[in-house]
Amino acid sequence: MDLQTHTDSPWWRGATIYQIYPRSFQDSNGDGVGDLPGITARLEHVAELGAEAIWISPFFTSPMRDFGYDVADYCDVDPLFGTLADFDALVAKAHALGLKVLIDQVYAHTSDLHLWFAESRADTANARADWYVWADPKPDGTPPNNWQSVFGGPAWTWDARRCQYYMHTFLKEQPQLNVHNPAVQDALLEVARFWLDRGVDGFRLDALNHAMHDPQLRNNPPAPDDGTPRTRPFDYQIKRHSQSQPGMVGVVERIRAVCDAYGAIFTVAEVGGSDAVAEMQAFTAGTKRLNSAYGFNFLYAPALTPSLVADAMAEWDGAEGWPSWAFENHDAPRAVSRWCAPDEMDRFARMKAMLLTALRGNIILYQGEELGLEQDEIPFELLQDPEAIANWPRTLSRDGVRTPMPWDTGEQGGFTSGTPWLPQSAANRARAVSVQADDPDSLLHWTRHLIALRKAHPALRLGGMEGLTTSPALLRFERAHGKDRILCLFNLSDAALPCPPVPAGATPLAAANGATLKQLPGYGALWLTLEG
């Protein structure tokens, strides 16, 4: 059987996407901050890994209050990262290597230094007066409702120019766009066209369900106390009116229409919140909406359990949309630091890689995940993350997952010739690419092998998920596509388990940490091909 016969599917379906955080991937000019030429210089690493695409976090003009997610000019590159010519060179190099290029689009808010906001705040009668979310104060001068900011405090800031409050779900320097306004939608779609004209192959749409608010500005209801620690006022509310509005489906369809006009363009939405599953499925239903969406099932989970995986997979069982999955990203702590003991990290990382590459949907690897990087500890005096600084010490710093990529074991990890914007730990430098590239038994080589198997087997890349069963430690499921069938077994505990019975004729395809047909050692995993 020719297992490569699945070329009629779109390139993105079942793809491996590699996320690059540009500040921390590679610095080319010695200023201690990664940049676009640095990414271009290291693209062979991603191509050798076997990924189909890269996703680059924001590199647009920005005052960097939230490290690029506060955009001051959607259609230019911040000088910190390079130039538009540098971006064009990056796209050309990626395409030459067979890599698609996805970029972030931040449509919920801009920087307060964006020219749109400068005009909008000038008065209530200008051409962009209604491009942001403005509201009069209550009679006593307080904000118009009880909505809270993710970073702490009210989601409203007073502006003396207009004698009104403006809304901001995140920092006060990130005013909320009024995406109900068709003119705002038109402007954002022009931004998409600008980058599509430069050759990008798709978009990751940041915080998409935050992009619309309740025009009536009704108060959010209080959230019931479920015992989860609350570190911010934001956590005390059900965000019923400040986000997750049904009108976003129409905007999603407009985005898809623009992308379709450029051919096989891939769109994936980031969706969080208490009703994320329903929104993700609404955003991806049918053929006129987004291609995929991903939520937070794994990104902040304190433990990796069979039931966690089963629940996440069940959410998409029978759904017409196509999910994407990530265990780590630029906001979420390194998985090996959340999910296993320090002395088990290497074994756990091998099993974790095998699980991620076996899931139905697209998979997103965050830079350094293929090396097994752990969460770095950043002392308060070196923190850059505004959320961590504001909520110290209750909020885990995002800086710990944003530390520079270790390319070698040198003092700066081969990342820069200067002083890196965040320090690297010795433990992560010991896991450098240069070390693992020379070791055929390394996690890097193991990850390359798993991605190659995923690409070679339609069952893993495109197939359905069947027969998922769990016990407290054991996770079992089958992936199937036509006659290609693979049984996947995972021991998510550190104690050995007997291997459960398998069908006659099952043949081992891949095994982690010494797993056999007789035993699954602690964090053991086994893929078996089944007779069709």
Backbone torsions as a table, in degrees:
resi	resn	phi	psi	omega
1	MET	NA	132.9	177.6
2	ASP	-85.4	105.5	-175.8
3	LEU	-76.3	-7.4	-179.5
4	GLN	-85.2	-1.8	-173.4
5	THR	-79.5	72.8	172.9
6	HIS	-148.5	32.7	-176.4
7	THR	-78.9	-6.9	178.9
8	ASP	-80.8	-7.8	177.5
9	SER	-81.7	150.1	176.9
10	PRO	-60.5	150.5	-172.9
11	TRP	-57.4	-31.1	-172.7
12	TRP	-82.1	-16.6	-173.9
13	ARG	-72.2	113.7	-176.6
14	GLY	81.6	10.8	-174.5
15	ALA	-70.8	157.2	169.3
16	THR	-98.5	120.1	-177.4
17	ILE	-112.1	131.9	-176.3
18	TYR	-107.3	115.9	-179.3
19	GLN	-84.4	130.1	177.2
20	ILE	-114.2	124.2	173.7
21	TYR	-95.8	104.3	-164.4
22	PRO	-61.2	-29.9	179.2
23	ARG	-62.1	-23.3	-167.1
24	SER	-124.7	11.8	-176.7
25	PHE	-91.0	-56.1	177.8
26	GLN	-160.6	128.2	176.6
27	ASP	-95.6	126.3	-178.0
28	SER	-100.8	-11.7	-172.7
29	ASN	-123.6	8.3	173.2
30	GLY	79.2	12.6	178.7
31	ASP	-89.1	0.8	176.5
32	GLY	87.8	0.0	-179.7
33	VAL	-121.9	133.2	177.8
34	GLY	-63.3	160.7	-174.4
35	ASP	-152.2	176.2	-177.6
36	LEU	-65.5	-44.5	175.5
37	PRO	-59.1	-33.4	176.5
38	GLY	-63.5	-42.8	176.6
39	ILE	-59.8	-47.3	-178.9
40	THR	-56.2	-41.1	-177.9
41	ALA	-67.2	-21.8	-175.3
42	ARG	-109.7	11.0	-176.0
43	LEU	-65.8	-26.5	177.7
44	GLU	-58.8	-33.8	178.8
45	HIS	-59.3	-42.8	-178.9
46	VAL	-71.2	-41.1	178.5
47	ALA	-62.1	-41.8	178.8
48	GLU	-66.9	-28.2	177.1
49	LEU	-65.2	-31.1	179.1
50	GLY	104.9	5.3	179.5
51	ALA	-65.4	150.7	175.7
52	GLU	-88.4	-23.2	-173.6
53	ALA	-151.0	156.2	168.0
54	ILE	-110.9	145.8	170.0
55	TRP	-116.5	121.4	-178.6
56	ILE	-103.6	123.0	175.7
57	SER	-65.7	166.8	-168.1
58	PRO	-53.6	136.7	176.3
59	PHE	-130.0	14.2	-174.2
60	PHE	-79.1	164.9	178.0
61	THR	-53.9	128.4	-172.1
62	SER	-163.2	146.5	171.2
63	PRO	-76.2	-4.1	174.2
64	MET	66.0	29.9	173.6
65	ARG	-65.3	-35.7	174.2
66	ASP	-122.4	35.8	171.7
67	PHE	53.1	49.9	171.9
68	GLY	101.4	-18.8	176.4
69	TYR	-81.9	4.5	169.7
70	ASP	-112.5	91.7	-169.0
71	VAL	-88.2	126.5	176.5
72	ALA	-98.5	-20.3	174.7
73	ASP	-152.4	110.6	-177.0
74	TYR	-67.7	-20.4	-169.6
75	CYS	-114.0	31.1	175.0
76	ASP	-150.4	163.3	179.1
77	VAL	-96.7	134.7	175.4
78	ASP	-65.4	137.2	-179.8
79	PRO	-55.4	-25.2	176.9
80	LEU	-58.5	-32.6	-175.4
81	PHE	-102.3	-13.0	179.4
82	GLY	130.8	-141.7	-173.6
83	THR	-135.3	170.3	173.7
84	LEU	-60.9	-35.0	176.8
85	ALA	-63.1	-37.2	176.3
86	ASP	-64.1	-39.6	178.5
87	PHE	-65.2	-42.9	178.6
88	ASP	-60.3	-39.3	178.2
89	ALA	-65.7	-37.5	177.9
90	LEU	-62.2	-47.6	-179.8
91	VAL	-60.9	-43.8	-179.8
92	ALA	-61.3	-44.3	179.6
93	LYS	-65.6	-42.9	179.5
94	ALA	-60.9	-47.2	-179.5
95	HIS	-63.5	-36.7	177.7
96	ALA	-63.5	-29.0	179.1
97	LEU	-89.7	0.5	-179.8
98	GLY	84.3	17.0	-179.1
99	LEU	-101.8	133.6	170.1
100	LYS	-80.0	156.5	-178.6
101	VAL	-120.8	118.6	174.6
102	LEU	-110.8	142.3	177.0
103	ILE	-128.5	156.3	176.8
104	ASP	-71.1	143.8	167.1
105	GLN	-126.9	128.1	-174.9
106	VAL	-112.4	96.1	-172.1
107	TYR	-102.2	-3.0	-178.3
108	ALA	-84.4	-27.6	-174.1
109	HIS	-158.6	165.9	172.5
110	THR	-124.3	-177.4	167.0
111	SER	-75.9	153.9	173.6
112	ASP	-71.3	-6.9	175.4
113	LEU	-94.5	1.1	176.9
114	HIS	-66.6	142.4	-179.7
115	LEU	-61.1	-30.1	176.2
116	TRP	-60.3	-44.0	-177.5
117	PHE	-72.2	-37.6	177.7
118	ALA	-56.7	-41.5	178.3
119	GLU	-73.1	-42.1	-176.0
120	SER	-61.5	-38.1	-175.2
121	ARG	-81.4	-8.2	-174.7
122	ALA	-64.5	-40.5	179.4
123	ASP	-168.6	-177.7	-176.5
124	THR	-95.0	5.7	-174.3
125	ALA	-121.3	1.1	-176.7
126	ASN	-76.8	171.8	-174.1
127	ALA	-64.1	-23.9	-179.8
128	ARG	-113.5	22.4	-177.6
129	ALA	-58.1	-32.0	-176.6
130	ASP	-105.4	21.3	179.5
131	TRP	-83.4	-13.8	177.8
132	TYR	-124.5	172.0	-176.7
133	VAL	-92.0	102.8	-179.4
134	TRP	-111.5	149.0	178.7
135	ALA	-153.9	146.7	175.6
136	ASP	-71.7	154.9	175.7
137	PRO	-72.6	163.9	168.4
138	LYS	-66.9	164.8	-179.3
139	PRO	-53.7	-27.3	179.9
140	ASP	-90.0	6.4	177.2
141	GLY	88.5	-4.6	-178.8
142	THR	-80.4	167.0	-178.7
143	PRO	-57.0	158.6	-172.7
144	PRO	-67.9	-20.5	177.1
145	ASN	-158.2	-169.3	-171.9
146	ASN	-97.6	11.9	-176.7
147	TRP	-61.0	142.2	-175.3
148	GLN	-116.7	151.9	178.4
149	SER	-85.6	146.9	175.9
150	VAL	-57.8	-36.0	-175.3
151	PHE	-89.3	6.6	174.8
152	GLY	108.4	134.5	179.4
153	GLY	87.9	176.7	-177.4
154	PRO	-59.9	150.8	177.1
155	ALA	-85.6	27.8	-177.3
156	TRP	-137.2	137.1	175.0
157	THR	-128.6	136.3	-179.3
158	TRP	-74.4	136.7	175.3
159	ASP	-123.0	116.9	-174.1
160	ALA	-70.9	-22.3	-179.5
161	ARG	-63.2	-44.1	-178.1
162	ARG	-100.0	-8.0	-173.4
163	CYS	53.9	44.2	177.3
164	GLN	-141.7	166.2	171.6
165	TYR	-93.6	146.1	168.3
166	TYR	-115.1	150.1	-175.9
167	MET	-88.6	145.9	172.5
168	HIS	-150.6	116.1	178.6
169	THR	-70.8	-27.1	-177.4
170	PHE	-113.6	-124.9	179.9
171	LEU	-69.3	155.4	175.8
172	LYS	-64.6	-19.5	175.7
173	GLU	-82.5	6.5	179.3
174	GLN	-123.2	72.0	-178.0
175	PRO	-63.2	142.8	-175.0
176	GLN	-77.3	128.0	173.6
177	LEU	-72.1	146.0	175.8
178	ASN	-91.6	84.6	-174.3
179	VAL	-75.3	-6.2	169.0
180	HIS	-64.9	-26.7	-175.6
181	ASN	-75.5	118.8	-179.4
182	PRO	-57.8	-30.8	179.1
183	ALA	-66.7	-35.5	175.9
184	VAL	-66.6	-44.6	176.7
185	GLN	-57.6	-45.0	-179.9
186	ASP	-59.7	-42.2	-179.0
187	ALA	-64.8	-40.9	179.3
188	LEU	-67.1	-37.0	178.0
189	LEU	-68.3	-30.7	174.2
190	GLU	-66.4	-34.7	174.7
191	VAL	-61.2	-46.4	179.1
192	ALA	-58.4	-44.7	179.6
193	ARG	-62.2	-36.8	179.1
194	PHE	-57.0	-45.6	-177.2
195	TRP	-78.3	-33.5	175.4
196	LEU	-63.2	-37.7	176.8
197	ASP	-64.9	-22.9	177.9
198	ARG	-90.0	3.1	170.9
199	GLY	102.3	7.1	178.9
200	VAL	-67.8	153.8	-174.4
201	ASP	-105.2	2.9	178.8
202	GLY	162.2	179.7	-173.9
203	PHE	-135.5	143.1	162.5
204	ARG	-101.1	121.4	-172.5
205	LEU	-97.9	109.2	-172.0
206	ASP	-73.9	134.7	171.0
207	ALA	44.6	45.3	-169.5
208	LEU	-62.7	-34.8	-178.4
209	ASN	-77.3	-0.7	173.1
210	HIS	-90.9	-1.4	-168.4
211	ALA	-83.7	-3.4	176.1
212	MET	-136.0	145.7	-179.4
213	HIS	-121.7	166.3	174.5
214	ASP	-73.1	115.4	-178.9
215	PRO	-60.6	-22.2	178.5
216	GLN	-80.6	-7.6	176.9
217	LEU	55.9	40.0	179.2
218	ARG	-70.5	148.6	178.8
219	ASN	-63.0	143.5	169.9
220	ASN	-74.2	142.0	175.4
221	PRO	-76.1	157.2	177.1
222	PRO	-69.2	146.9	176.8
223	ALA	-86.2	137.2	176.6
224	PRO	-63.7	149.4	178.7
225	ASP	-80.3	106.9	-179.5
226	ASP	-100.6	11.8	179.3
227	GLY	89.6	-9.8	177.8
228	THR	-70.3	132.6	179.7
229	PRO	-57.9	137.7	179.5
230	ARG	-112.8	120.9	-178.1
231	THR	-109.9	-8.0	-175.6
232	ARG	-139.4	151.5	172.1
233	PRO	-56.3	-31.8	177.9
234	PHE	-52.7	-33.6	-176.1
235	ASP	-75.2	-9.8	-176.0
236	TYR	-91.4	3.9	-176.0
237	GLN	-125.8	151.5	163.0
238	ILE	-86.8	119.7	-172.7
239	LYS	-81.3	58.0	-174.2
240	ARG	-71.7	-32.9	-173.1
241	HIS	-114.0	-19.2	-177.7
242	SER	-86.3	-8.7	179.4
243	GLN	-157.2	-176.7	169.3
244	SER	57.7	50.5	-179.9
245	GLN	-94.1	143.6	-175.2
246	PRO	-62.6	-23.2	-179.9
247	GLY	-63.6	-15.6	-179.7
248	MET	-64.7	-24.2	179.5
249	VAL	-61.2	-39.9	177.3
250	GLY	-64.0	-38.4	177.2
251	VAL	-65.5	-42.3	178.1
252	VAL	-57.0	-42.7	-179.6
253	GLU	-66.4	-33.9	176.0
254	ARG	-67.1	-40.9	177.4
255	ILE	-60.7	-46.5	-178.4
256	ARG	-62.1	-39.8	-179.6
257	ALA	-62.0	-40.8	177.1
258	VAL	-64.0	-44.9	-179.1
259	CYS	-64.3	-40.0	-179.9
260	ASP	-61.5	-31.5	179.9
261	ALA	-66.0	-17.3	-180.0
262	TYR	-103.4	6.4	178.4
263	GLY	98.3	-143.7	-171.7
264	ALA	-80.0	70.9	-179.1
265	ILE	-98.1	133.6	-175.5
266	PHE	-99.2	135.4	177.5
267	THR	-127.4	131.6	176.8
268	VAL	-133.8	130.5	-177.4
269	ALA	-101.2	138.6	168.4
270	GLU	-89.0	125.1	-177.3
271	VAL	-135.3	120.8	175.9
272	GLY	-121.0	178.4	177.6
273	GLY	111.7	175.9	-173.3
274	SER	-73.3	-19.4	-179.3
275	ASP	-117.9	34.3	-171.6
276	ALA	-62.2	-40.0	-175.1
277	VAL	-61.9	-47.9	-179.7
278	ALA	-61.3	-39.8	179.9
279	GLU	-69.7	-42.6	178.5
280	MET	-59.2	-42.6	-178.4
281	GLN	-71.6	-34.6	175.1
282	ALA	-65.9	-38.4	-178.7
283	PHE	-71.1	-19.2	-174.3
284	THR	-116.3	5.1	-177.5
285	ALA	-72.5	141.5	175.0
286	GLY	72.7	-163.3	-175.2
287	THR	-110.4	5.9	-177.7
288	LYS	-113.7	8.9	-179.9
289	ARG	-120.1	-160.9	-173.3
290	LEU	-72.1	159.2	179.8
291	ASN	-75.2	-32.8	-173.7
292	SER	-159.7	168.7	175.9
293	ALA	-152.0	152.7	173.4
294	TYR	-137.9	147.2	-178.1
295	GLY	-117.0	-147.7	-169.4
296	PHE	-121.0	26.8	-177.8
297	ASN	-53.5	-43.3	-173.7
298	PHE	-107.2	-20.1	-167.3
299	LEU	-65.7	-30.8	-179.4
300	TYR	-121.9	8.6	-179.5
301	ALA	-63.9	131.9	-178.6
302	PRO	-74.4	-17.2	-179.5
303	ALA	-148.0	147.6	174.0
304	LEU	-96.9	111.4	-177.2
305	THR	-125.5	156.7	175.8
306	PRO	-56.7	-37.9	-179.1
307	SER	-68.1	-34.4	176.5
308	LEU	-60.8	-46.4	179.3
309	VAL	-64.8	-45.2	-178.4
310	ALA	-61.2	-42.8	-179.8
311	ASP	-64.6	-41.1	179.6
312	ALA	-64.6	-42.9	179.4
313	MET	-67.8	-35.8	-178.9
314	ALA	-64.6	-29.4	-179.9
315	GLU	-61.3	-26.6	-177.8
316	TRP	-108.8	4.3	-180.0
317	ASP	-68.6	115.8	-178.8
318	GLY	84.8	-8.1	178.6
319	ALA	-74.7	145.6	-178.3
320	GLU	-78.8	-19.4	179.5
321	GLY	-74.9	172.5	-176.9
322	TRP	-122.3	120.1	-175.9
323	PRO	-84.1	163.9	167.2
324	SER	-125.3	151.3	-175.0
325	TRP	-131.5	139.8	174.4
326	ALA	-139.2	139.1	173.8
327	PHE	-94.9	-22.0	-178.6
328	GLU	-143.6	154.9	165.4
329	ASN	-158.1	-169.0	-175.0
330	HIS	-69.7	-12.6	179.2
331	ASP	-105.5	-22.3	-170.9
332	ALA	-106.9	142.0	-177.0
333	PRO	-61.7	152.1	176.3
334	ARG	-53.1	133.8	-174.4
335	ALA	-65.1	-38.1	-178.3
336	VAL	-65.2	-24.0	178.1
337	SER	-83.0	-17.4	178.6
338	ARG	-95.0	-31.2	-161.3
339	TRP	-111.3	0.0	179.0
340	CYS	-156.1	167.8	177.1
341	ALA	-72.1	153.0	-177.6
342	PRO	-54.7	-37.6	-177.8
343	ASP	-79.2	-2.1	178.9
344	GLU	-108.7	4.7	-171.6
345	MET	-58.0	-43.9	-175.6
346	ASP	-66.0	-44.5	178.6
347	ARG	-65.4	-44.8	-178.3
348	PHE	-61.4	-41.3	-177.6
349	ALA	-61.4	-35.0	179.4
350	ARG	-67.7	-42.7	177.5
351	MET	-67.2	-41.9	-178.7
352	LYS	-60.5	-42.8	178.0
353	ALA	-61.4	-37.9	-179.5
354	MET	-69.4	-37.1	178.0
355	LEU	-68.0	-47.8	-178.1
356	LEU	-59.2	-44.3	-177.5
357	THR	-73.7	-7.6	177.5
358	ALA	-96.9	-7.4	-175.1
359	LEU	-75.1	148.7	175.7
360	ARG	-78.0	122.5	-178.1
361	GLY	130.4	-174.0	170.7
362	ASN	-80.7	152.6	176.0
363	ILE	-119.7	141.8	-177.5
364	ILE	-119.7	116.0	176.1
365	LEU	-95.8	129.4	175.4
366	TYR	-89.8	140.0	-175.0
367	GLN	-47.3	132.1	-178.9
368	GLY	89.7	-13.6	178.2
369	GLU	-64.5	-32.8	178.9
370	GLU	-70.1	-10.2	176.9
371	LEU	-102.2	-8.5	-177.0
372	GLY	76.9	30.5	-178.2
373	LEU	-61.5	143.7	177.0
374	GLU	-101.0	167.8	179.0
375	GLN	-70.1	125.4	177.7
376	ASP	-82.8	145.8	176.5
377	GLU	-92.5	122.4	-178.5
378	ILE	-112.2	120.0	179.4
379	PRO	-66.1	155.4	-174.2
380	PHE	-54.3	-40.8	-175.0
381	GLU	-68.8	-13.9	178.2
382	LEU	-107.7	1.6	-178.6
383	LEU	-62.2	140.8	174.1
384	GLN	-113.4	-26.8	-173.9
385	ASP	-66.7	116.8	-177.0
386	PRO	-64.5	-32.7	178.8
387	GLU	-66.5	-44.1	-179.4
388	ALA	-66.0	-39.6	178.7
389	ILE	-63.6	-43.2	-177.5
390	ALA	-67.2	-34.5	-173.9
391	ASN	-111.0	18.4	179.6
392	TRP	-56.9	138.0	-2.9
393	PRO	-100.2	17.8	-171.7
394	ARG	-78.7	-25.6	-178.3
395	THR	-101.7	126.8	178.0
396	LEU	-66.3	129.1	-176.6
397	SER	-64.2	134.9	171.9
398	ARG	-73.1	-16.6	179.7
399	ASP	-59.4	-30.7	-176.3
400	GLY	-65.6	-20.2	176.6
401	VAL	-102.4	-3.0	-177.1
402	ARG	-104.8	6.4	-178.5
403	THR	-65.9	155.1	-171.3
404	PRO	-60.5	149.6	177.2
405	MET	-65.9	129.1	178.1
406	PRO	-88.4	109.1	179.2
407	TRP	-89.7	-29.6	174.2
408	ASP	-144.6	-177.9	-173.3
409	THR	-93.0	8.2	-179.8
410	GLY	-66.6	177.3	-173.6
411	GLU	-58.2	-37.0	179.0
412	GLN	-107.0	14.9	174.7
413	GLY	64.5	18.5	-177.8
414	GLY	72.3	7.2	-177.9
415	PHE	-81.5	-38.6	-174.7
416	THR	-151.3	158.2	170.9
417	SER	-93.6	-4.2	179.4
418	GLY	-106.8	-149.7	177.1
419	THR	-98.6	118.7	-176.4
420	PRO	-64.8	148.3	-176.2
421	TRP	-64.8	-24.3	171.0
422	LEU	-133.9	146.4	-179.0
423	PRO	-75.9	151.3	174.3
424	GLN	-102.6	146.1	176.7
425	SER	-84.5	153.7	175.8
426	ALA	-63.1	-35.0	-179.4
427	ALA	-61.9	-40.8	179.7
428	ASN	-76.9	-32.8	175.5
429	ARG	-63.9	-30.6	177.6
430	ALA	-67.5	-17.2	178.0
431	ARG	-98.2	20.0	-171.5
432	ALA	-58.3	157.1	177.5
433	VAL	-56.4	-42.5	-177.7
434	SER	-60.5	-35.7	178.4
435	VAL	-70.0	-48.4	-173.5
436	GLN	-75.3	-28.7	179.4
437	ALA	-63.7	-28.5	-179.2
438	ASP	-90.3	-1.3	-176.8
439	ASP	-116.2	105.9	-177.3
440	PRO	-63.5	-16.1	178.9
441	ASP	-96.6	9.0	-175.8
442	SER	-75.7	164.9	175.8
443	LEU	-62.9	-35.4	178.9
444	LEU	-59.5	-48.7	178.6
445	HIS	-65.5	-38.2	178.5
446	TRP	-61.9	-42.9	179.9
447	THR	-65.5	-42.0	175.8
448	ARG	-57.7	-43.4	-179.0
449	HIS	-62.6	-44.1	-178.3
450	LEU	-66.4	-41.1	178.8
451	ILE	-64.6	-38.5	177.3
452	ALA	-63.1	-40.7	177.0
453	LEU	-64.9	-40.2	178.8
454	ARG	-62.0	-41.4	179.9
455	LYS	-69.3	-32.2	-176.1
456	ALA	-79.8	-24.7	-174.0
457	HIS	-109.4	113.2	176.2
458	PRO	-55.5	-31.2	179.7
459	ALA	-60.1	-42.5	-177.5
460	LEU	-77.7	-37.0	-175.6
461	ARG	-83.3	-40.2	-170.6
462	LEU	-121.1	-15.5	-167.2
463	GLY	-72.5	167.5	173.9
464	GLY	-79.1	172.3	177.2
465	MET	-115.8	125.3	-174.7
466	GLU	-128.3	156.9	170.2
467	GLY	57.1	37.0	-178.9
468	LEU	-72.9	122.5	177.1
469	THR	-132.9	154.4	-178.5
470	THR	-136.7	155.4	164.4
471	SER	-132.2	-179.1	-179.7
472	PRO	-53.9	-29.4	-178.1
473	ALA	-122.0	-24.2	-171.2
474	LEU	-99.1	133.9	174.0
475	LEU	-120.1	129.6	-178.1
476	ARG	-134.8	133.5	170.8
477	PHE	-158.1	164.7	176.3
478	GLU	-116.5	144.0	169.5
479	ARG	-110.9	134.3	-175.0
480	ALA	-142.3	136.5	174.7
481	HIS	-148.1	106.5	-174.3
482	GLY	61.8	-129.1	179.8
483	LYS	-86.9	-4.9	179.3
484	ASP	-85.8	114.7	-177.4
485	ARG	-132.7	132.5	-179.1
486	ILE	-132.3	127.4	175.3
487	LEU	-92.9	130.0	-176.8
488	CYS	-118.3	126.4	-178.9
489	LEU	-125.0	133.5	-178.2
490	PHE	-136.9	131.0	170.7
491	ASN	-99.5	108.2	-176.4
492	LEU	-91.2	15.0	176.8
493	SER	-115.1	169.8	178.9
494	ASP	-91.6	3.8	179.4
495	ALA	-107.2	144.8	-178.1
496	ALA	-66.7	147.6	176.0
497	LEU	-129.4	147.6	170.9
498	PRO	-68.0	143.0	177.7
499	CYS	-69.6	130.5	179.3
500	PRO	-67.5	161.1	178.4
501	PRO	-58.2	141.8	179.5
502	VAL	-124.2	156.2	-179.0
503	PRO	-60.2	150.6	176.6
504	ALA	-59.9	140.3	178.7
505	GLY	86.1	-0.9	178.6
506	ALA	-64.5	134.4	-175.7
507	THR	-121.3	126.9	179.7
508	PRO	-58.8	132.1	176.8
509	LEU	-106.3	-38.8	177.9
510	ALA	-156.1	147.0	-179.1
511	ALA	-143.1	135.1	178.0
512	ALA	-110.0	137.0	171.1
513	ASN	59.8	38.2	173.3
514	GLY	79.9	17.6	179.4
515	ALA	-65.8	139.8	179.0
516	THR	-136.2	177.1	176.8
517	LEU	-69.8	-9.3	177.6
518	LYS	-99.8	-35.0	-172.9
519	GLN	-147.6	142.9	169.5
520	LEU	-108.7	102.1	178.0
521	PRO	-61.6	173.6	175.6
522	GLY	-52.2	128.1	-176.3
523	TYR	57.5	31.1	174.2
524	GLY	-82.3	150.6	178.5
525	ALA	-146.2	149.5	-174.7
526	LEU	-145.3	129.8	168.6
527	TRP	-108.2	134.1	-179.4
528	LEU	-128.9	131.2	173.5
529	THR	-81.7	138.1	-178.5
530	LEU	-111.5	151.8	178.3
531	GLU	-68.4	133.8	-177.0
532	GLY	-70.2	NA	NA
